[in-house]
C-alpha cells in the first residue's frame, strides 16, 4: 500500500527494536528505504537482528546496546547518531509489563515498569527532540501505548499509569513542539502475540487464545497491520495529524474495555502459578542478556 522508496533518506530510531513489534516495524521501514537504528539491553540480540534485516533487505541497520532507563546512556547514543546526521523519526517501542495483583507489588516491581515505560520513553524523546529544535529540524515521534490509557486496567497498574503518561506526553508535546515542525502520535494496539508479552501477561495460555475468544473480529492483530499504521503516521501523507492516540484492536476495547478485569476471578493458586511463570521468564531473559 506504500510507494517503494517512501522512506529513502529517512533515519529512524526504534527503541526495543531487537525483537517483537519493534523488530517488525524496523523491518518495514528498512524495506521502504530508511536507514535504521535499533536499541535494546541485549547487545548480541540487537546485532543479530541488524544482520538479519540487512541480509533480507539490504540497507543499513545500526544496533546499540542501551538501557533506556539510563538518561546519560540514552543521551550518549542519540548524540552518536546525530554526529553523522540528524534522525528524522523516532519510534518509542521499548516497554515492559507483567500481571500482578497490585497489593502484591513491591516498589521495585513498580519501578521496573515505570522506569522503562515512562522515564525511558521521556529520556529518548527529550534527547531527540531537543536536538531537532536546536538544529531547526522537523521530526516525527510515534509511541506504542495501550488501549487502557483511556479507561485504566486492573492487575497491570504500573503499565497503565506509565502508558497513560506517554499518552499525555504525546498530547502535550504535540502542542508545545508543533511550531518546530515536530509531530507526535501514538498507537494503542490490541494483542499482536510476541513471546515476551504473552508469557508475562497470559502465563499458561496459548498466545492469542484469550483475544480470539473475546475480540469482536475473533482474532489477534497481525504485525503487518501495525507496520502499515506506523508507516502512515511517520509518512508525509497527513502532516496535520498530531497529538493523537489511535487504537488498533479490532474493536476489543470498545466491547470489553480491553483490559485485565476478568482476572478478578483468579484464585490465590492461579496468581501463585502466574508469579512463578513470570519469574522463570525473567530469569531466562537475564541469562540471555549475560551471553
Backbone as JSON, one array per atom type, in Angstrom:
{
  "sequence": "XXXXXXXXXXXXXXXXXXXXXXXXXXXXXXXXXXXXXXXXXXXXXXXXXXXXXXXXXXXXXXXXXXXXXXXXXXXXXXXXXXXXXXXXXXXXXXXXXXXXXXXXXXXXXXXXXXXXXXXXXXXXXXXXXXXXXXXXXXXXXXXXXXXXXXXXXXXXXXXXXXXXXXXXXXXXXXXXXXXXXXXXXXXXXXXXXXXXXXXXXXXXXXXXXXXXXXXXXXXXXXXXXXXXXXXXXXXXXXXXXXXXXXXXXXXXXXXXXXXXXXXXXXXXXXXXXXXXXXXXXXXXXXXXXXX",
  "N": [[0.81, -1.21, 0.0], [2.18, 1.12, 0.06], [4.42, 3.4, -1.58], [7.35, 2.25, -3.22], [10.51, 2.93, -1.81], [9.6, 4.94, -0.18], [10.6, 5.86, 2.29], [13.16, 6.65, 1.72], [16.15, 8.27, 2.48], [15.37, 8.83, 5.02], [16.03, 8.63, 8.54], [15.68, 6.51, 11.11], [15.02, 5.84, 14.46], [14.34, 3.06, 16.43], [13.26, 2.1, 19.46], [13.75, -0.74, 21.59], [14.04, -2.39, 19.43], [15.04, -4.87, 18.77], [13.54, -7.17, 18.94], [10.23, -8.66, 18.55], [7.47, -6.42, 18.25], [8.86, -4.05, 17.76], [11.02, -4.9, 16.16], [9.55, -5.78, 13.96], [8.42, -3.37, 12.99], [10.78, -1.91, 12.43], [11.82, -3.48, 10.36], [9.94, -3.07, 8.3], [10.25, -0.3, 7.81], [12.9, -0.25, 6.95], [12.71, -1.77, 4.61], [11.36, 0.03, 3.08], [13.25, 1.86, 2.5], [14.54, 3.36, 4.5], [17.24, 4.39, 6.67], [18.15, 2.6, 9.5], [18.12, 2.61, 13.06], [18.48, 0.68, 15.9], [17.8, -0.14, 19.31], [18.46, -1.8, 22.42], [18.61, -3.73, 25.48], [20.07, -6.05, 25.19], [22.92, -6.66, 23.66], [23.99, -8.61, 21.85], [21.66, -9.71, 20.77], [20.45, -7.49, 19.49], [22.41, -6.92, 17.59], [22.33, -9.28, 16.11], [19.75, -9.08, 15.06], [20.05, -6.8, 13.47], [21.87, -7.78, 11.55], [20.29, -9.81, 10.44], [18.14, -8.36, 9.3], [19.38, -6.63, 7.43], [20.49, -8.56, 5.82], [18.22, -9.59, 4.59], [17.0, -7.37, 3.36], [18.93, -5.54, 2.52], [20.43, -2.28, 2.71], [20.96, -0.26, 5.69], [21.41, -0.99, 9.06], [21.92, -0.02, 12.29], [23.0, -1.11, 15.42], [22.49, -0.58, 18.89], [23.49, -1.16, 22.22], [21.71, -0.33, 24.8], [20.33, 0.69, 27.84], [17.39, 2.13, 28.31], [16.54, 3.25, 30.64], [18.6, 4.62, 31.7], [19.46, 7.79, 31.64], [21.77, 9.22, 30.88], [23.13, 7.37, 29.28], [21.3, 7.09, 27.21], [21.35, 9.7, 26.14], [23.98, 9.77, 25.23], [23.91, 7.79, 23.21], [22.04, 8.92, 21.39], [23.39, 11.27, 20.78], [25.6, 10.17, 19.45], [24.38, 9.08, 17.19], [23.38, 11.43, 15.95], [25.75, 12.63, 15.3], [26.49, 11.81, 12.78], [24.5, 12.79, 11.28], [21.16, 14.12, 11.47], [18.48, 12.37, 13.13], [15.37, 11.55, 11.55], [13.05, 10.5, 12.45], [11.42, 8.95, 15.27], [10.62, 6.01, 16.99], [9.05, 5.08, 19.78], [9.16, 2.25, 21.31], [10.14, 0.45, 23.19], [9.41, -1.34, 26.16], [7.89, -2.73, 29.14], [6.11, -5.19, 31.03], [3.9, -6.93, 33.27], [1.55, -9.17, 34.73], [-0.07, -8.67, 37.87], [-1.52, -8.79, 41.11], [-2.17, -5.72, 42.6], [-1.72, -5.29, 45.31], [0.22, -7.12, 45.8], [2.5, -6.15, 44.65], [5.87, -4.99, 44.76], [7.8, -2.04, 45.6], [10.07, -2.13, 43.97], [9.19, -3.76, 41.88], [7.2, -2.13, 40.78], [8.78, 0.06, 39.94], [10.36, -1.18, 38.04], [8.8, -1.33, 35.76], [7.79, 1.32, 35.44], [10.14, 2.81, 35.17], [11.16, 2.04, 32.71], [9.0, 2.42, 30.85], [7.72, 4.97, 31.33], [9.8, 6.85, 32.3], [12.01, 6.1, 30.64], [10.95, 6.35, 28.01], [10.46, 9.1, 27.97], [13.12, 10.06, 28.32], [14.37, 9.29, 25.89], [12.76, 10.58, 23.97], [13.12, 13.25, 24.74], [15.91, 13.58, 24.41], [16.18, 13.3, 21.64], [14.29, 15.18, 20.67], [15.15, 17.72, 21.65], [17.48, 18.07, 20.23], [16.51, 18.16, 17.62], [15.1, 20.59, 17.76], [17.14, 22.43, 18.43], [18.7, 22.23, 16.13], [17.02, 23.06, 14.15], [15.41, 21.17, 12.85], [12.78, 19.3, 11.35], [10.56, 16.71, 12.6], [9.3, 13.41, 13.51], [7.47, 11.57, 15.94], [6.46, 8.43, 17.0], [4.75, 6.66, 19.4], [4.32, 3.61, 21.15], [1.54, 2.62, 22.84], [-1.15, 1.6, 25.0], [-4.54, 0.39, 24.89], [-5.75, 0.85, 27.32], [-5.06, 3.32, 28.27], [-7.09, 5.05, 28.28], [-9.09, 4.09, 29.92], [-7.98, 2.77, 32.07], [-6.6, -0.15, 33.8], [-7.01, -3.0, 35.79], [-4.6, -5.0, 37.6], [-2.39, -4.55, 36.03], [-1.26, -2.19, 36.87], [1.18, -0.56, 37.11], [2.01, -0.43, 34.41], [-0.31, 0.62, 33.19], [-0.46, 3.16, 34.4], [2.0, 4.25, 33.53], [1.94, 4.08, 30.71], [-0.24, 5.74, 30.29], [0.97, 8.12, 30.97], [2.73, 8.4, 28.8], [0.89, 8.68, 26.73], [-0.19, 11.15, 27.53], [2.12, 12.72, 27.34], [2.42, 12.64, 24.57], [0.2, 14.18, 23.67], [0.8, 16.59, 24.96], [3.41, 17.41, 24.05], [2.91, 17.54, 21.36], [1.5, 19.9, 21.11], [3.29, 21.71, 22.24], [5.65, 21.44, 20.72], [4.83, 21.65, 18.12], [5.14, 24.01, 16.61], [7.73, 23.85, 15.81], [7.71, 22.09, 13.78], [7.48, 19.47, 14.54], [5.94, 16.42, 14.97], [3.87, 14.35, 17.03], [2.51, 11.24, 17.65], [0.55, 8.38, 18.73], [0.18, 4.82, 18.96], [-2.18, 2.47, 19.96], [-2.12, -0.68, 20.2], [-4.07, -3.7, 20.02], [-3.8, -7.15, 21.06], [-0.98, -8.43, 19.6], [0.59, -11.2, 19.15], [3.61, -11.78, 20.9], [6.59, -13.34, 22.08], [7.7, -12.55, 24.63], [5.76, -10.77, 25.78], [3.44, -12.37, 25.82], [4.1, -14.42, 27.64], [4.31, -13.07, 30.02], [1.92, -11.77, 30.42], [-0.14, -13.49, 29.85], [0.31, -16.01, 31.24], [0.53, -19.51, 30.95], [-1.51, -19.73, 29.12], [-2.23, -20.33, 25.66], [-0.62, -18.34, 23.21], [-2.47, -15.56, 22.24], [-4.96, -16.8, 22.59], [-6.87, -15.89, 24.47], [-7.63, -13.38, 23.42], [-8.71, -14.18, 20.95], [-11.03, -15.41, 21.81], [-12.63, -13.33, 22.81], [-12.53, -11.08, 21.21], [-14.18, -8.81, 18.98], [-13.72, -9.27, 16.26], [-12.76, -11.8, 16.33], [-10.08, -12.58, 16.33], [-6.48, -12.2, 16.71], [-4.23, -9.36, 16.39], [-2.23, -8.53, 13.48], [1.2, -8.36, 12.57], [1.8, -6.96, 10.24], [-0.26, -5.15, 10.07], [0.24, -3.34, 12.13], [2.72, -2.45, 11.21], [1.94, -1.1, 8.87], [0.26, 0.97, 9.85], [2.04, 2.41, 11.51], [3.87, 3.2, 9.57], [2.28, 4.93, 7.99], [1.78, 6.97, 9.88], [4.34, 8.04, 10.25], [4.89, 8.93, 7.74], [4.56, 11.45, 5.13], [1.93, 11.71, 4.55], [-0.23, 12.82, 5.92], [0.26, 15.47, 7.29], [-0.93, 17.13, 9.1], [-1.85, 15.71, 11.15], [-1.55, 15.17, 14.45], [-0.72, 14.62, 17.91], [-2.4, 12.54, 18.55], [-3.82, 9.45, 19.76], [-4.19, 6.35, 18.47], [-6.3, 3.67, 18.46], [-5.88, 0.27, 17.64], [-7.33, -2.45, 17.52], [-9.26, -4.24, 16.69], [-11.71, -3.5, 17.71], [-11.88, -4.39, 20.33], [-11.43, -3.04, 22.79], [-13.62, -1.36, 22.85], [-15.69, -3.15, 23.1], [-15.15, -4.7, 25.38], [-13.66, -3.27, 27.19], [-11.03, -3.87, 27.01], [-9.05, -4.67, 28.81], [-7.62, -6.18, 31.82], [-9.65, -6.99, 33.52], [-11.09, -9.34, 33.83], [-9.53, -11.06, 35.28], [-10.16, -10.91, 37.91], [-11.44, -13.12, 38.88], [-9.54, -15.0, 39.45], [-7.91, -17.41, 41.51], [-5.96, -17.66, 44.6], [-4.08, -19.63, 44.14], [-3.87, -19.63, 41.35], [-2.76, -17.09, 40.92], [-0.32, -17.46, 42.2], [0.84, -19.41, 40.57], [1.06, -17.92, 38.24], [2.91, -15.95, 39.07], [5.18, -17.55, 39.44], [5.64, -18.45, 36.83], [6.19, -16.06, 35.51], [8.47, -15.23, 36.91], [10.24, -17.27, 36.14], [10.48, -16.7, 33.41], [11.67, -14.18, 33.54], [14.15, -14.87, 34.69], [15.2, -16.41, 32.65], [15.46, -14.46, 30.66], [17.38, -12.78, 31.85], [19.58, -14.46, 31.86], [20.02, -14.73, 29.12], [20.7, -12.1, 28.46], [23.16, -11.97, 29.62], [24.8, -13.34, 28.01]],
  "CA": [[0.0, 0.0, 0.0], [3.06, 2.28, 0.09], [5.33, 3.51, -2.71], [8.73, 1.82, -3.0], [11.42, 4.04, -1.53], [8.9, 6.0, 0.54], [11.41, 6.39, 3.39], [14.54, 6.89, 1.31], [16.66, 9.5, 3.08], [14.92, 8.94, 6.41], [16.87, 7.97, 9.55], [14.66, 6.21, 12.1], [15.42, 5.09, 15.65], [13.29, 2.24, 17.02], [13.69, 1.53, 20.73], [13.24, -2.1, 21.7], [13.93, -2.84, 18.04], [15.68, -6.15, 18.52], [12.57, -8.27, 18.96], [8.81, -8.38, 18.6], [6.83, -5.36, 17.47], [9.88, -3.11, 17.32], [11.72, -5.51, 15.04], [8.65, -5.79, 12.81], [8.34, -2.02, 12.43], [12.08, -1.58, 11.86], [11.96, -4.18, 9.09], [9.11, -2.39, 7.3], [10.86, 0.98, 7.47], [14.1, -0.57, 6.19], [12.28, -2.2, 3.27], [10.9, 1.22, 2.37], [14.39, 2.68, 2.15], [15.1, 4.14, 5.6], [18.38, 3.94, 7.48], [17.52, 2.22, 10.76], [18.88, 2.45, 14.3], [17.7, -0.04, 16.91], [18.49, -0.27, 20.58], [17.89, -2.7, 23.41], [19.58, -4.05, 26.52], [20.86, -7.22, 24.81], [23.73, -6.27, 22.51], [24.09, -9.68, 20.86], [20.38, -9.86, 20.09], [20.26, -6.36, 18.58], [23.33, -7.08, 16.47], [21.81, -10.37, 15.28], [18.61, -8.54, 14.33], [20.58, -5.92, 12.42], [22.42, -8.62, 10.49], [19.18, -10.49, 9.78], [17.34, -7.44, 8.49], [20.15, -6.19, 6.27], [20.62, -9.72, 4.94], [16.97, -9.75, 3.84], [16.55, -6.18, 2.63], [19.98, -4.6, 2.22], [20.34, -1.08, 3.51], [21.84, -0.12, 6.85], [20.81, -1.05, 10.39], [22.94, 0.13, 13.33], [22.47, -1.59, 16.7], [23.06, -0.05, 20.12], [23.12, -1.8, 23.48], [21.42, 0.78, 25.7], [19.22, 0.59, 28.77], [16.8, 3.47, 28.22], [16.34, 3.78, 31.99], [19.8, 5.39, 32.0], [19.34, 9.0, 30.83], [23.07, 9.57, 30.31], [23.41, 6.43, 28.2], [20.4, 7.46, 26.12], [21.85, 10.92, 25.51], [25.2, 9.43, 24.5], [23.51, 7.09, 22.0], [21.42, 9.86, 20.46], [24.47, 12.13, 20.31], [26.4, 9.42, 18.49], [23.61, 9.01, 15.95], [23.3, 12.75, 15.34], [27.07, 13.03, 14.83], [26.57, 11.52, 11.35], [23.31, 13.36, 10.66], [20.01, 14.06, 12.38], [17.35, 11.48, 12.92], [14.14, 12.16, 11.04], [11.89, 9.9, 13.1], [11.64, 8.15, 16.47], [9.54, 5.12, 17.41], [9.18, 4.65, 21.17], [8.53, 0.93, 21.42], [10.65, -0.3, 24.35], [8.43, -1.38, 27.25], [7.89, -3.91, 29.99], [4.82, -5.35, 31.69], [3.57, -8.25, 33.78], [0.32, -9.13, 35.53], [0.09, -8.87, 39.31], [-2.39, -8.04, 41.99], [-1.42, -4.54, 43.0], [-1.29, -5.43, 46.69], [1.4, -7.99, 45.83], [3.62, -5.47, 44.02], [6.88, -4.32, 45.56], [8.27, -0.82, 44.93], [11.0, -2.49, 42.9], [8.4, -4.24, 40.76], [6.58, -0.97, 40.14], [9.81, 0.84, 39.28], [10.87, -1.92, 36.88], [7.98, -0.96, 34.62], [7.71, 2.77, 35.29], [11.41, 3.37, 34.73], [11.29, 1.79, 31.27], [7.91, 2.93, 30.03], [7.54, 6.41, 31.49], [11.06, 7.58, 32.33], [12.81, 5.79, 29.46], [10.34, 6.95, 26.83], [10.73, 10.54, 28.02], [14.54, 10.31, 28.1], [14.68, 9.19, 24.46], [12.05, 11.65, 23.26], [13.76, 14.51, 25.09], [17.23, 13.63, 23.8], [16.0, 13.51, 20.2], [13.54, 16.4, 20.4], [15.9, 18.96, 21.88], [18.42, 18.21, 19.12], [15.74, 18.65, 16.48], [14.79, 22.01, 17.95], [18.39, 23.19, 18.35], [19.2, 22.22, 14.76], [15.99, 23.5, 13.21], [14.96, 20.02, 12.06], [11.46, 18.73, 11.56], [10.67, 15.33, 13.06], [8.09, 12.67, 13.88], [7.57, 10.58, 17.0], [5.34, 7.51, 17.21], [4.94, 5.88, 20.63], [3.41, 2.48, 21.29], [0.89, 2.64, 24.15], [-2.15, 0.54, 25.16], [-5.9, 0.94, 24.87], [-6.2, 1.19, 28.67], [-4.72, 4.69, 28.67], [-8.34, 5.81, 28.36], [-10.01, 3.57, 30.95], [-7.25, 2.06, 33.11], [-6.69, -1.6, 33.82], [-6.51, -3.68, 36.98], [-3.59, -6.06, 37.52], [-1.21, -4.04, 35.31], [-1.31, -0.77, 37.24], [2.38, 0.19, 36.72], [1.97, -0.19, 32.97], [-1.43, 1.52, 32.88], [-0.05, 4.51, 34.8], [3.13, 4.72, 32.73], [1.5, 4.29, 29.34], [-1.06, 6.95, 30.31], [1.91, 9.24, 30.95], [3.22, 8.54, 27.42], [-0.26, 9.24, 26.02], [-0.26, 12.56, 27.88], [3.29, 13.34, 26.72], [2.12, 12.79, 23.14], [-0.68, 15.34, 23.5], [1.45, 17.8, 25.47], [4.49, 17.85, 23.19], [2.35, 17.88, 20.05], [1.15, 21.31, 21.14], [4.48, 22.52, 22.56], [6.68, 21.36, 19.68], [4.26, 21.75, 16.78], [5.69, 25.16, 15.88], [9.04, 23.46, 15.29], [7.54, 21.08, 12.74], [7.62, 18.14, 15.15], [4.65, 15.77, 15.23], [3.87, 13.19, 17.92], [1.29, 10.43, 17.69], [0.73, 7.1, 19.43], [-0.64, 3.68, 18.55], [-2.58, 1.58, 21.05], [-2.51, -1.93, 19.54], [-4.52, -4.86, 20.76], [-2.78, -8.19, 21.14], [-0.24, -8.99, 18.47], [1.39, -12.08, 20.01], [5.07, -11.86, 20.92], [6.96, -14.3, 23.12], [7.88, -11.94, 25.93], [4.5, -10.25, 26.31], [2.5, -13.47, 26.06], [4.48, -15.2, 28.83], [4.16, -12.26, 31.23], [0.55, -11.27, 30.55], [-1.07, -14.61, 29.75], [1.04, -17.24, 31.55], [-0.27, -20.73, 30.96], [-2.43, -19.75, 27.98], [-1.63, -20.25, 24.33], [-0.57, -16.95, 22.75], [-3.61, -15.1, 21.45], [-6.21, -17.54, 22.8], [-7.83, -15.04, 25.18], [-8.13, -12.39, 22.47], [-9.56, -14.84, 19.95], [-12.34, -15.72, 22.42], [-13.46, -12.18, 23.17], [-12.42, -9.98, 20.26], [-15.3, -8.75, 18.03], [-13.32, -9.85, 14.97], [-12.41, -13.19, 16.55], [-8.68, -12.88, 16.03], [-5.46, -11.27, 17.19], [-3.71, -8.48, 15.36], [-1.12, -9.0, 12.64], [2.3, -7.41, 12.6], [1.77, -6.08, 9.07], [-1.22, -4.08, 10.33], [0.98, -2.34, 12.9], [3.72, -1.88, 10.31], [1.3, -0.16, 7.95], [-0.2, 2.16, 10.56], [3.22, 3.18, 11.9], [4.4, 3.81, 8.34], [1.43, 6.06, 7.64], [1.96, 8.06, 10.84], [5.64, 8.65, 10.03], [4.98, 9.44, 6.37], [4.07, 12.81, 4.93], [0.6, 11.61, 3.97], [-1.2, 13.67, 6.62], [1.14, 16.2, 8.21], [-1.72, 17.88, 10.08], [-2.25, 14.75, 12.18], [-0.61, 15.17, 15.57], [-1.29, 14.58, 19.25], [-3.48, 11.54, 18.59], [-3.58, 8.05, 20.08], [-5.09, 5.58, 17.61], [-6.47, 2.27, 18.87], [-5.95, -0.7, 16.55], [-7.53, -3.68, 18.31], [-10.44, -4.99, 16.25], [-12.87, -3.11, 18.5], [-11.94, -5.1, 21.6], [-11.56, -2.12, 23.93], [-14.99, -0.86, 22.85], [-16.61, -4.22, 23.5], [-14.83, -5.33, 26.66], [-12.75, -2.45, 27.98], [-9.7, -4.19, 26.51], [-8.05, -4.76, 29.87], [-7.48, -7.45, 32.52], [-10.67, -7.05, 34.56], [-11.58, -10.71, 34.0], [-8.67, -11.79, 36.21], [-10.71, -10.83, 39.28], [-11.92, -14.45, 39.26], [-8.43, -15.9, 39.72], [-7.68, -17.84, 42.89], [-4.6, -17.47, 45.07], [-3.22, -20.62, 43.48], [-3.62, -19.17, 39.99], [-1.81, -15.98, 40.99], [0.99, -18.01, 42.54], [1.36, -20.05, 39.36], [1.46, -16.84, 37.31], [4.15, -15.36, 39.56], [6.28, -18.48, 39.18], [5.9, -18.46, 35.4], [6.82, -14.78, 35.16], [9.82, -15.28, 37.47], [11.04, -18.15, 35.29], [10.76, -15.98, 32.17], [12.64, -13.13, 33.87], [15.46, -15.49, 34.86], [15.65, -16.8, 31.29], [15.88, -13.24, 29.96], [18.64, -12.31, 32.44], [20.63, -15.36, 31.38], [20.29, -14.4, 27.72], [21.4, -10.81, 28.41], [24.52, -12.16, 30.1], [25.58, -14.01, 26.95]],
  "C": [[0.85, 1.27, 0.0], [4.04, 2.22, -1.08], [6.73, 3.01, -2.34], [9.62, 3.04, -2.76], [10.79, 5.18, -0.77], [9.76, 6.66, 1.61], [12.87, 6.59, 3.0], [14.99, 8.25, 1.84], [16.23, 9.7, 4.51], [15.86, 8.14, 7.32], [15.99, 7.78, 10.78], [15.25, 5.38, 13.22], [14.2, 4.37, 16.21], [13.82, 1.67, 18.33], [13.04, 0.16, 20.91], [13.11, -2.74, 20.33], [14.53, -4.19, 17.75], [14.73, -7.32, 18.41], [11.16, -7.74, 18.73], [8.32, -7.27, 17.7], [7.86, -4.37, 16.94], [10.65, -3.64, 16.12], [10.85, -5.48, 13.79], [8.54, -4.41, 12.17], [9.65, -1.61, 11.78], [12.26, -2.23, 10.49], [11.16, -3.49, 7.98], [9.76, -1.08, 6.86], [12.12, 0.77, 6.62], [13.74, -0.95, 4.76], [11.81, -1.03, 2.43], [12.01, 2.24, 2.16], [15.04, 3.46, 3.26], [16.41, 3.54, 6.09], [17.85, 3.75, 8.89], [18.55, 2.16, 11.89], [17.97, 1.73, 15.29], [18.5, -0.09, 18.19], [17.73, -1.21, 21.5], [18.98, -3.04, 24.41], [20.5, -5.21, 26.12], [21.62, -6.95, 23.52], [23.75, -7.35, 21.44], [22.8, -9.86, 20.08], [20.16, -8.74, 19.09], [21.18, -6.48, 17.36], [22.87, -8.2, 15.54], [20.62, -9.9, 14.45], [19.07, -7.64, 13.2], [21.12, -6.72, 11.25], [21.31, -9.33, 9.72], [18.43, -9.56, 8.83], [18.1, -6.95, 7.27], [20.38, -7.35, 5.3], [19.39, -9.92, 4.06], [16.69, -8.58, 2.92], [17.66, -5.27, 2.15], [19.86, -3.39, 3.13], [21.26, -1.11, 4.71], [21.03, -0.13, 8.13], [21.95, -1.0, 11.41], [22.31, -0.24, 14.67], [23.23, -0.97, 17.86], [22.58, -0.88, 21.3], [22.95, -0.69, 24.51], [20.22, 0.41, 26.57], [18.58, 1.97, 28.84], [16.42, 4.04, 29.58], [17.49, 4.68, 32.42], [19.83, 6.62, 31.1], [20.66, 9.38, 30.16], [23.43, 8.66, 29.14], [22.54, 6.73, 26.98], [20.95, 8.67, 25.38], [23.12, 10.65, 24.71], [24.87, 8.71, 23.19], [22.96, 8.07, 20.97], [22.47, 10.83, 19.92], [25.33, 11.45, 19.27], [25.68, 9.31, 17.16], [23.62, 10.35, 15.23], [24.66, 13.23, 14.82], [27.24, 12.79, 13.33], [25.36, 12.06, 10.59], [22.11, 13.2, 11.56], [19.07, 12.9, 12.08], [16.22, 12.26, 12.27], [12.92, 11.68, 11.82], [12.33, 9.07, 14.3], [10.41, 7.29, 16.73], [9.85, 4.64, 18.82], [8.42, 3.34, 21.36], [8.95, 0.17, 22.66], [9.67, -0.21, 25.52], [8.67, -2.62, 28.1], [6.53, -3.99, 30.67], [4.72, -6.76, 32.24], [2.31, -8.1, 34.61], [0.65, -9.38, 36.99], [-1.05, -8.17, 40.03], [-1.59, -6.88, 42.57], [-0.94, -4.64, 44.44], [-0.07, -6.33, 46.83], [2.64, -7.33, 45.25], [4.59, -4.93, 45.07], [7.22, -3.0, 44.87], [9.22, -1.11, 43.78], [10.26, -2.99, 41.67], [7.72, -3.11, 40.01], [7.62, -0.19, 39.33], [10.35, 0.14, 38.03], [10.1, -1.56, 35.62], [8.0, 0.54, 34.38], [9.01, 3.37, 34.76], [11.67, 3.13, 33.25], [10.26, 2.6, 30.5], [7.77, 4.44, 30.13], [8.86, 7.16, 31.41], [11.86, 7.35, 31.04], [12.26, 6.42, 28.2], [10.58, 8.45, 26.81], [12.19, 10.83, 27.73], [14.88, 10.29, 26.61], [14.03, 10.33, 23.69], [12.71, 13.0, 23.5], [15.12, 14.65, 24.41], [17.16, 13.9, 22.3], [15.36, 14.88, 19.95], [14.34, 17.67, 20.61], [16.96, 19.16, 20.8], [17.71, 18.65, 17.85], [15.51, 20.15, 16.59], [16.05, 22.86, 17.81], [18.9, 23.3, 16.92], [18.21, 22.71, 13.73], [15.46, 22.4, 12.33], [13.5, 19.69, 12.37], [11.62, 17.29, 12.03], [9.32, 14.74, 13.41], [8.41, 11.7, 15.01], [6.3, 9.74, 16.99], [5.66, 6.67, 18.44], [3.91, 4.77, 20.68], [2.87, 2.49, 22.72], [-0.09, 1.47, 24.22], [-3.53, 1.18, 25.18], [-6.35, 1.39, 26.25], [-5.76, 2.57, 29.12], [-5.99, 5.52, 28.85], [-9.25, 5.32, 29.47], [-9.32, 2.79, 32.06], [-7.37, 0.56, 32.97], [-6.22, -2.13, 35.15], [-5.43, -4.68, 36.61], [-2.38, -5.72, 36.65], [-1.06, -2.55, 35.61], [-0.01, -0.02, 36.89], [2.41, 0.52, 35.23], [0.87, 0.8, 32.61], [-1.06, 2.96, 33.22], [1.02, 5.06, 33.87], [2.74, 4.96, 31.28], [0.57, 5.5, 29.24], [-0.18, 8.19, 30.29], [2.45, 9.47, 29.54], [2.12, 9.13, 26.53], [-0.35, 10.74, 26.28], [0.94, 13.33, 27.32], [3.04, 13.61, 25.24], [1.26, 14.01, 22.89], [0.04, 16.63, 23.88], [2.52, 18.31, 24.52], [4.02, 18.15, 21.77], [2.0, 19.37, 20.0], [2.36, 22.2, 21.42], [5.46, 22.58, 21.4], [6.13, 21.49, 18.26], [4.85, 22.88, 15.96], [7.08, 24.89, 15.33], [8.93, 22.44, 14.15], [7.7, 19.67, 13.24], [6.23, 17.6, 15.48], [4.84, 14.59, 16.17], [2.51, 12.53, 17.88], [1.59, 9.12, 18.39], [-0.23, 6.07, 18.84], [-0.91, 2.83, 19.77], [-3.05, 0.26, 20.41], [-3.15, -2.9, 20.52], [-3.45, -5.93, 20.7], [-2.26, -8.61, 19.77], [0.8, -9.9, 19.14], [2.89, -11.97, 19.79], [5.43, -12.71, 22.13], [7.0, -13.66, 24.51], [6.58, -11.49, 26.56], [3.55, -11.38, 26.67], [2.82, -14.2, 27.36], [4.32, -14.41, 30.12], [2.72, -11.8, 31.47], [-0.49, -12.38, 30.48], [-0.36, -15.92, 30.08], [0.11, -18.44, 31.62], [-1.25, -20.83, 29.81], [-1.65, -19.75, 26.68], [-1.69, -18.8, 23.87], [-1.79, -16.63, 21.89], [-4.93, -15.75, 21.76], [-7.27, -16.69, 23.49], [-8.45, -14.03, 24.23], [-9.07, -13.02, 21.46], [-10.95, -15.14, 20.51], [-13.22, -14.49, 22.54], [-13.43, -11.04, 22.16], [-13.6, -9.97, 19.28], [-14.97, -9.34, 16.67], [-12.84, -11.28, 15.1], [-10.98, -13.56, 16.25], [-7.78, -11.88, 16.72], [-5.04, -10.35, 16.05], [-2.55, -9.11, 14.61], [-0.05, -7.94, 12.58], [2.25, -6.47, 11.41], [0.77, -4.94, 9.25], [-0.57, -2.97, 11.14], [2.03, -1.68, 12.02], [3.11, -0.8, 9.42], [0.83, 1.11, 8.65], [0.97, 3.03, 10.99], [3.83, 3.88, 10.7], [3.6, 5.04, 7.96], [1.69, 7.24, 8.58], [3.31, 8.76, 10.68], [5.76, 9.3, 8.65], [4.46, 10.87, 6.31], [2.63, 12.83, 4.41], [-0.45, 12.47, 4.65], [-0.44, 14.44, 7.7], [0.38, 17.04, 9.23], [-2.2, 16.99, 11.22], [-1.19, 14.73, 13.26], [-1.36, 15.14, 16.89], [-2.36, 13.53, 19.45], [-2.97, 10.17, 19.04], [-4.63, 7.23, 19.35], [-5.12, 4.14, 18.09], [-6.58, 1.39, 17.63], [-6.08, -2.07, 17.2], [-8.77, -4.46, 17.91], [-11.69, -4.67, 17.06], [-12.95, -3.7, 19.89], [-12.12, -4.17, 22.79], [-12.95, -1.51, 23.99], [-15.96, -1.9, 23.4], [-16.4, -4.68, 24.94], [-14.05, -4.45, 27.62], [-11.31, -2.72, 27.64], [-8.65, -4.37, 27.58], [-8.13, -6.1, 30.58], [-8.49, -7.63, 33.64], [-11.12, -8.48, 34.84], [-10.72, -11.52, 34.99], [-9.13, -11.68, 37.65], [-11.2, -12.18, 39.78], [-10.78, -15.41, 39.63], [-8.32, -16.2, 41.22], [-6.24, -17.51, 43.3], [-3.63, -18.42, 44.37], [-2.9, -20.19, 42.05], [-2.63, -18.01, 39.97], [-0.41, -16.47, 41.33], [1.63, -18.68, 41.33], [1.82, -19.01, 38.35], [2.76, -16.21, 37.75], [5.35, -16.25, 39.25], [6.64, -18.51, 37.69], [6.61, -17.19, 34.96], [8.25, -14.74, 35.69], [10.74, -16.14, 36.61], [11.41, -17.45, 33.98], [11.78, -14.88, 32.42], [14.05, -13.7, 34.02], [16.04, -15.93, 33.52], [16.18, -15.59, 30.55], [17.21, -12.72, 30.51], [19.8, -13.17, 31.96], [21.01, -15.04, 29.93], [21.04, -13.08, 27.59], [22.85, -10.95, 28.81], [25.42, -12.79, 29.04], [26.32, -12.98, 26.1]]
}
